[in-house]
């Protein structure tokens, strides 16, 4: 893992670790924390459900597991800052972690469906958003506060959104939000709140700092430190994206036929329909083979081969989704002062010998 910060802990795996399997091992799954990981006692943990509901609920971990059926979802989570380093290469982004392409991972999540819990509470017709609050307190917020976020009602009531207590067949690790976290497939990782303690049905989005000020797409000229809450575009569904996992950036490879492999991902209910690979900076493209997908909410692995001559070679890839959206070419067109949503063409440089 490349550790970007130890306190709070933030780290991402290598391309090689992500290339090993369609399901990312717990130990290789990226970690994005905004405050110190709290030590939550599962025996005393309680989940409060309130707001615009017919009845408030307070559930223990045992009650959550016995009153609500468990469901599994294979889902890819991706940090909104994934590939930020490519935007920093365009122009510096002070104070933000220089994430590479590894802030992405796919796991088998298991837990109660959020929609079942909301149904038990009786969601009011005026509840258009569902907010989450974690136990982790962040000094990044102004003022310091627990991490929170919200998703719109239609997403909250979707069958794929879980209150997960299990990750890849094991109890959810502390660093990934134990005992219970939200898993909102297709949305940026920040909406999958860890160390969940409270669910609140609201008429509008969460007023938490990380919903109203932090995870916002801002114009290039904006000053993130002087914006009023609610300015910019709230980030939700993941933009179409991809990366090359094999070969690794900077690798020395034999000249001739070269295997190239990677993943592509589309947010919300969109799917990957095509991946193109080029070794002449987009002058010509070779369409990759799309491999089997673990679920509708996971990444799509792909592979192809290219013929490389001795010398330096840059391999680029772009993905298309079912809405006919394609990755843009130049990260300079995407630069923003928070360094979010870098979904420009994936690029890997190798030397053929």
C-alpha positions, -999 to +999 in steps of 0.1 A: +000+000+000+011+036-007+003+055+025-006+091+019-012+099+055-010+080+088-033+102+109-060+099+097-049+068+078-052+071+040-037+045+017-041+029-017-029-004-032-006-009-063-019-016-097-005-051-093-026-057-062-058-047-080-049-068-110-048-100-090-085-107-089-119-093-096-126-092-059-101-070-039-087-085-007-096-067+025-059-060+031-055-045-004-087-023-003-080+014-004-086+034+028-100+069+029-105+083+064-113+119+074-105+114+111-090+088+134-107+054+131-130+051+162-130+020+183-167+011+184-179-016+208-202-039+188-221-049+220-230-013+229-234+000+193-268+013+184-282+026+151-307+054+154-333+060+126-352+093+129-364+124+110-393+123+086-404+088+096-435+074+112-416+059+141-381+064+154-360+032+156-330+022+178-314-010+167-286-030+183-262-050+160-281-082+170-315-067+162-303-054+129-291-089+120-322-107+132-350-084+123-338-078+087-328-103+061-291-103+050-283-096+014-251-097-006-239-072-032-207-073-051-199-036-055-170-014-065-163+017-044-142+045-057-130+076-040-139+109-056-102+118-055-091+088-074-064+097-099-060+132-084-023+129-090-030+134-127-047+167-120-019+178-097+005+173-126-016+199-144-016+224-115-009+220-078-038+212-055-026+221-020-039+202+010-053+173-009-040+137-009-021+129-042-042+097-049-031+076-078-053+051-096-056+027-066-084+045-047-108+019-061-118-016-049-144-043-053-157-064-025-186-087-016-206-067+010-232-083+032-258-068+055-294-055+058-309-035+030-313+002+038-347+002+022-360-025+046-349-005+076-365+026+062-397+007+055-398-005+091-395+031+102-422+043+078-406+068+054-427+100+051-437+113+017-418+145+023-386+127+029-366+133-003-332+125+011-317+101+036-287+113+056-260+093+074-238+101+103-207+083+114-188+080+147-156+094+133-149+131+141-128+150+115-106+180+121-109+187+083-144+200+088-151+236+099-160+233+127-147+198+135-176+173+133-186+137+127-184+126+091-218+127+073-234+125+039-268+119+022-282+102-008-315+110-026-346+090-017-347+070-050-312+057-043-318+051-006-348+029-015-329+009-042-322-027-033-284-025-038-278-001-009-267-020+022-259-014+058-230-037+056-215-056+086-195-081+065-168-077+038-156-106+017-170-132+040-154-117+072-167-092+098-162-057+085-127-045+095-124-015+118-105+006+092-134+000+068-161+012+092-169-017+117-194-026+130-216-012+102-211+010+072-233+022+043-225+007+009-241+029-018-230+012-051-225+035-081-219+066-059-186+081-048-171+064-018-178+094+005-215+086+004-209+051+018-205+064+054-184+043+078-189+036+115-226+044+110-246+056+140-276+075+127-299+076+097-321+106+093-349+111+067-349+147+055-367+170+031-333+182+017-297+169+016-276+166+047-263+198+061-230+181+072-198+198+061-188+169+039-220+171+019-224+209+017-188+220+013-162+193+009-174+169-018-184+195-044-172+200-079-160+236-082-150+258-112-113+262-117-113+298-104-131+290-071-115+293-037-126+263-017-119+281+016-142+310+009-173+293-006-206+293+011-223+259+019-240+245-011-220+261-038-206+240-066-220+206-077-227+179-052-209+147-062-231+116-065-229+090-093-194+080-104-184+093-138-173+067-164-136+058-157-110+032-164-074+023-157-047+001-171-035-024-144-011-045-166+016-035-174+025-012-146+036+024-152+074+025-157+077-013-164+103-027-188+085-051-212+097-073-240+092-059-275+066-076-296+031-088-285+022-072-252-008-081-230-027-051-217-054-054-190-074-032-167-108-022-154-136+002-163-164+015-142-196+034-147-217+049-119-253+044-108-273+023-132-250+028-162-228-001-176-195-003-195-201-011-231-167-006-247-130+000-239-105+012-265-067+010-262-042+030-282-003+031-284-002+062-307-019+087-284-054+081-299-044+081-335-058+046-338-076+024-314-079-013-306-111-025-290-105-045-259-124-077-249-148-071-220-146-099-194-174-113-172-186-088-146-192-100-110-223-079-107-241-049-122-225-028-094-189-038-100-161-028-123-158-045-157-124-061-163-110-060-198-080-072-218-063-070-252-028-071-267-008-046-287+024-048-308+052-027-293+085-018-309+117-013-288+118+020-270+094+041-248+057+034-254+027+051-239-004+030-236-037+048-233-073+035-226-107+050-227-141+036-217-176+041-229-208+036-209-243+027-217-253+064-219-227+069-247-205+089-223-167+085-230-137+095-209-123+129-220-088+130-234-071+158-214-070+162-176-063+199-180-099+202-191-110+186-158-088+205-133-107+217-103-094+231-069-104+200-050-090+175-075-122+155-080-134+133-109-103+129-129-117+105-155-094+115-184-079+088-205-058+063-185-021+064-194+008+041-186+043+045-198+066+015-204+099+008-221+100-021-246+134-038-249 
